């Protein structure tokens, strides 16, 4: 079973052990007093009613001496709590696999955890009649001879595990079934899930298994994403899944192409005057909480600045008619800048930009070379422009002009005529954007239905496109803070398919191997003969 052991059961009491070696007949002999004491103390510490214990995984040596002593020790411990007879099943994993020496205790623990998880008490194989030295009728115990559903009157199922070692070490543990914490759920329209592996074949197999887990099991999608993001190593071969796939409806799953992160250059982002995309940004604002929070904050900053400078022209996204907006440049700026800030809030640090039009101002602002307020001043009060971008802050960024195919000249940014010319630049289509600094360009501004690397490309759903952009960043090696997308307070880990190892055979060519060995022997003999002749 690929489940985490903790998710199968919970240790109800502290693990207890003692040692009664100094009061036993011999080094290997079991002792009633030591076993009984450790069992009694473990049950007391657990705070449960022993009549609610439905199963005990015994040490179960299968010897004529050891088994009667173990049952007597259990009976002595339980008589302090109850007089109820034959309600608790006894079992042992040893008839199935033998005695595993020092690993016997942990094997019994794993078996008991699975029993609690499945709600089944398994049969003891090859059992026909009890040891004639054991009177089960006078104890709380019986030997289970068939697979039995776990029935109990309490809210939880309880079980115990005993393990007794040579020399007098006695250990006992009380377990209960695991009650999964149901977190306070956030609302997700789409969920993105990262998958990676060392090879394409392993990744493809993992993707198939995970897709099946999404569509056939009852796991919550964000729990699957949380588990993958926090319980798996990031390898170079990467793909991502998004559920649901908007083109196929509820319960479907979109899978990206496999991308080799080791062979990719940095992902670069194109920003410019938007073309048929403002409505997509407006839609994203209404459906995505992270973008909504960032854009709302920036709108508040914008409207406060406008009011301070004598303008009554406040902007409200909910009431905005994009097609008729007289402040299209301002809206263009605030929409795209807020999305870049949303990326930054997810720890996606974009350093390389290709820009045209308003995109140049957005890139300078997101790099902190100029302030948000200075950018608003350039757009709305361009005659009073007095801006000197901070060259030091630009050292970590590359900003390429899409029209000039060279880095921007920030010494010109202090001129209102310069910005008037920049804002008037024609829209650059994705097919015309070429750059040397990266192989993949994420186009934030152009709505191109034939280009998958456009943020709002051939997908009608803005939020689905947004999640695809997050996946594209992650595939190209950018950090992404998954805990912001899926907080641990609102998600829980769930059992998922493990790494898909490739099953490859590597046969040894015995004949060739033998020939190599004989040749090595012959070479050593020749070396020794040559050495003796030389002497």
N, C-alpha and C positions, 0 to 999 in steps of 0.2 A: 504494500500500500504506500502511495507516494505522499500521504498526508504527514504534516508535521505532528510529532508525538504529542506536543502540548495541546494541539487542537483536538486530539482524540480523547484526552482525559486530563483531569486536574488533580494534582497531589493535594489531598484533603488535609493531611497532617504532615508535620515535619517527619522526615525520614529518621527512624529510630533504630539504634543498634546497641547491643551490649556484648559482653564476653563472659562466659561462665566456664572458661577452661580450667580454673583452679578447683572446681567442685564437680568434675566429671570423672568417670572411671578411666578414660583414656583419651588420647589426642584426637582420635577420629570418632569417638562415641558421642551421640546426641545427648542433650540434657533437658529434662522436662522443665525445671525451674527457670533456666535462662530463657528458653523459648516462650514460656507462658508469660514471664515478666515483660518481655519486649512487646508482645502482642497486646497485652492489657494496657500498657502505658501508651502505645500508639493509638489505640481506640479512644482512650481517655482524652488524649491531646486533640484528636480530631473533632471532638464535641458532637459526634453523631450518635444516633440510637443504633446499637449493634443489631437490633432486629431488622434494620433496614439494609444490612449488608447481604447481598444476594449471592456473592461468589467469592471464594478464596482460592487463589493460585498457590498451591502448596509447594514446599520444597520437593516432596515426593520422590524419595530415593528409591522406592520400590523394594526395600529390604524388609525382612521379617522383624527386625528390631527398630529401624528408623521410622517406618510409617505409624505403628502403634504409639510410639513416643510423641510424634508430631501431632496426631489427633488428640491424644490425652492433654498435651500442652495447650492446644486450641480450646478444648472443652474446659480446662481449668481457667483459662483467661475469660471465656465467655460467661462462665457461671457467676461472675461478679456483676453481670449486667442483665442476664435474662435466664428464664427457665424454659423458654420455648424450644421445642424439639423439631429437628429435621426440616428446617426452612432454608438453610444456606448450603449451596452446592459447593463441593470440593472438586478440584481438578489439578492437572499438572501437564505441562507441555512435554515432559520427558518421554512419555510413551510414543510421542510423534517423532522426536528427533534424537532421543538419547540424552545422556548427561553431558553438558557442555562445560563442565568444570567451572572455572571462574566466570564464564559468561552465562551460566545457568540463570542467575537472578535477573539479569537485564532481559533475557529472552522471555522469561515469565512476565516481566513488566510490559513488554511490547504486546504479548498475547492478551494480557488483561486490558490494556488500553484499547485494543481493537474490539474486545468483547463489549466494553462499555460503549464504544462508538457505534457498533452495529446493533447493540441491544439484544445480543444472542449469547447464551451460555452454551459452549460447545460440549459435545460428548467426549468422554474419556474412552479412547479406542482400546480394544482388546480387554476390556473389563468384563468379567463375568460374575465374580462373587468377591466379597470383602475378605480381608485378612481375618482369620478366626480369632485373633487377639483384639479386634476392634469391635466394640458394641455401638454401632452408629445410632441405634434406636434410642439410646440414652444421651445423645449429644444433639447440638443444634444442626448437625451436618448430615449430608447424604452425598453419595457419589453420583454425578450426573451421567446417564447412559445414552442420552440422545440430545440432539441440538434443540434447545428450548428458548423460546422468547422470554425476555427478561420482564418479569412482572414484580412490581413492588408498590407499596402504598405511599411512599414518600415522593416528593417532587424530583429528587435525584436518584440515580442509580449509584450504589456504592459497592466497591470490591476491595479486597486486600491481596497483598503479595508477600509471601515469606521466602526468605533465602538464608540458609544456614551453612556456614563455612567450616572448614577444618579448624581445630584448635579452639573452638568455642565462640566464634563470631556469629551472632544472631541478628538478623535484620528483618524489619517488618514495615510495610507502607500501606496507608489507606488512600484509596483513589475514589474520585467521583467522576461522573460523566461531565464532559465539557459543555457548558452553556454558552453558546456564542453570543458575544455582546452585539446587540443591534444598534449601530451608531445612528446619530441624527443625520438623516440623509440630506444631501444637497440635490438640487434639481439639475440634471444634465440632459441636454438635447442630443449631444453626441459625446462619445468617449473614444479617446485615442490610446492605443496600447503599443508599447515598444517591444520589438522582438529582435534578438541578435544571436549570432552563432559564429563559429570559426570558419565554417564552410557554407557554400550556398545550398548544398544538399541537406545538411542538418537544419539550416534555417527554413527551407521549404517544408520539411517534415514537421518542424515545430509549429510553423504557421498553420498547417493543415489541422494539427491536433488542437491548437488554441481556437481556431475558427469553429471547430466542432464543439468545443467546450462552451463557446459563446452562444451558439445557436441551439444546442440540444439540452444543456444543463440549466439549472435554476440559479446559477451564480449571478449576482448583480454585476453589470459591466464595469462600473467604477471600482469594485473590489478586485476584479481581474486586473485592471490597469494598475491599481495600487500595488498588488502582489508582484506583477512583472517589473514595475519600476523600482521597487524596494527589495526584491528578493532575487534578482537576476543580475549577472555581470554583463556589462556592455562589451560586445565583441565588434569586430570591424564589419562583418557582413550584417547588414541591417535592413529591416523593413518595419512598417507599422500597419496596424489595423485600425479602422474606424468603424464603430457601430452606432446607429444603423447607417448603411449605405443609402444615401438619399435617392439614388437611381433605382433601388430595389425594394425600399420600404422597410417597415418595422421587422426586427429580428434578423436583418441581413448584416453582412460584414464586408467592408471594403478593404482590400489588401493592396499596398503599394508594391512597386517593383523592388527587387533586392538591390541594394546599393553597397558598394565596397568603400567604406570610409577611409581605408588605408590609401586608396588610389585617388581620392578626390582632392581638389584644391579647395580653397575657402569659398563658401557660398557668398555671393555678392547680391545686394539688393538695389533694384532700380526704383527710384521715386521721382515723380514728375507731376505735371498737370493731369489730373484724373480724366479718364475718358469712359463714360458710361458706368463708372464704378461708385459714384457717390451714393447711389441708392443702396448698393451693397454694404457700404460702411454704415449707413443708417439702419439697415436691417441687422447688422452685427451688433450695433448698439442696443437694439431691442431684445436680442436673444442671448448675449454672452455677458455674464456678470462682471468678469475681469475687465473687459473693454468698456462696459458701461460705467464702471467705477472710475476708470482713468479718464474717459472722455468727459464725464460729468465734472470731475475735478478741474480739468483744463477749461471747460466752458465757463465755470465759475470764475476762474482766474481771468479769462478773456473778458467776460462781461464786467467784472470789477474794474479792469484796466480801462475799458471803453468809457465806463461811467466816470472814472476819475479824470478822464481827458475830455469831458464835455460831450460825449456821444451817447445818444439815447437808443442807439441801434443794437439792442441786446439780441442774442441768438438763442433759440430754444430748439433742440433737435426734434422734440415731439411735434412742434408746430411748423417745422421748416418745410417749405416747398422748394426742393433742390433745383428744380428746373427753372424756377422764377427768381431764385435768390440773387440779390444784387451784390451779395458778399461772397461770391463763389470762391474767390481766392482764399478768403479767410476760412471758409468752411473746408476747402481743400486742404489747407494747412492743418487745421485742428483735427480733422479726421485721421490723416496719415501720421501726424506727429503722435497722436494718442495711441495709435496702433504700435508704433515703434516703442513707445514707453511701456505698453503692455508687454511687449517682448522682453524689454529690459527688466520688468518686474518679475518675469519668469526666469531671470538670470541668463537670457539670450543676449549676449553682447555683440552686436553687429559693428564691425569696424570698416567694412568695405562697401562703398556706395557708388552707383552710377546715377547721375542726376540730370534733370533738365527742368526748366521752368521753376515752379514753386519748390521742387524737390531739392534744389540747392540750398534754399533757406531752411528747409526741414532738416537736412543733413547737418548744417552748421549748428542748428539749435539742439538736436539730439546729442551732438558731440560736446555740448556745453561750451562751444566756442563763442556763441552769443547767447544771451538770455532769452527766455520765452517772451518777456515783455518787449525786448528789443526787436524780436521778430514780428510781433504784432504791430509795433510802431512802423516798421518798414512797409508792411502791407497797407496800413490804414492812413499813416501820416508820412508818406514817403518824402515829402518836401523837406521835412525836418530831420532826415536821416543823418545820424552821427554815430556810426557803429564801427568799431574796430575789433574784428574777431580775434580771439586769443590764439596765437600761433602755437603756444606751448601745448594747449589742450588738443590741437589737431595732430600732434606728433604720432598718436596711436591710430589715426584714421587715414583712410585713403578715399578721397572724393573725386571722382572722374566726371567730367562734363561729357554727356552723351553726344552733344552736337559738335564739340571741338575735339573729342577723343584724347583729352589730356586733363591733368589735374587742374582744379579751379585755382584762380589767382585771387587770394583773399585780400590783396592790397586794393582791389577795385571795389570791394564791398561797401565802401564808405560813400559811394556815389548813388544818388537817387536815380540818375539816368541809367546806371548799370542795372539796377533792379527792374526798372521799367523795361529794359531790353530783355532781361532774363525771364520776367513774367510773361513776356510776349512770345517766347520761343514756341515753335510748333510742337505738337504732340509727337513723341517718338514712339513708333510701333516696335513691338518686341523683336521683330525680324531684323530691325536696323540697329539693335543694341549689340555692340561688340566690345569686348574688353579683354585685356591680357591677364588680369589678376585672378581670374577664376573660371571654372568650367561651367558652373551653374548660376543662373541669374533668377532670383525671385522677383517678379515684376509686381509691385504693389499698386501701380497706378492705372495700368491699361487693362481693359476688359477684352480679352482675346479668347474667343470660344475655342480656338484651335491650338491653344498653347497651355499645356499642363502646368508650366512654371509661372503662369500668371496667377496672382493671388486669387483673383476672381476670374478663373478661366472658364472651362466648360461645365462648371457646377452651378446649378441654380441656387443652391443654399449657401448663404454667406458664412454661417458658422461652420459648416462642413469644410468649406474652403480654408477657413482660418485654422482648423485642426490639421488640415493637410500641410499648411505652411509650417506648423510646429513640428510635424513629422519630418518635413524636408530639412529644417534646421538640425534636428537631432541626427538624421542620417548623415549629414555632412560634418558631424563632429562637434556641434555646438552643445554647450551645457544647457540643460533644461531642468528647472526645479519642479519635479513631478509632485512634490509635497504641497506646492501651492495649488496645482490643478486638483489633486486628490489628497486633502488633508487627512492625517491619521485619525483625527477626531470624528471624521465622517465616513471612514472606510475601514474595512477589516481584511486581513489576509485570508485567502481561500486556497484549497488544494488545486494545483494545476499540473498539466503534463510537464515532466522534467526535460532536461536537455536531450535532444535526439542524437545520440551517438551513431556514427556511420558504422555499419557492421561490415567491415572489410576483412578478408582472409589474407594472411601473409604466410604462404607455404614455404617451407625450407626445402631447397633443392638438395636432397641428401647426397646424391652422387657428386654434385659440384662441391658441396661442403667437404666431403671426404677427400676429394682430389686436392682441395686447398690445404687441408691438414697434412696430407702426405707430402705435398710440395714444401710446406713449411718445415717439416721434419727433415726432408732431404737437404734443404738449404742450410739448416743448422748443422747437419753432419758435415757438409762441405766446408762450412766456416771453421769447424773444429779441426778438420784435416789440414786445411790451409794454414791454420794457426800453428799446429804442431810441426809442420814442415818448415815454417819460418823460424821456429826456435831451434 
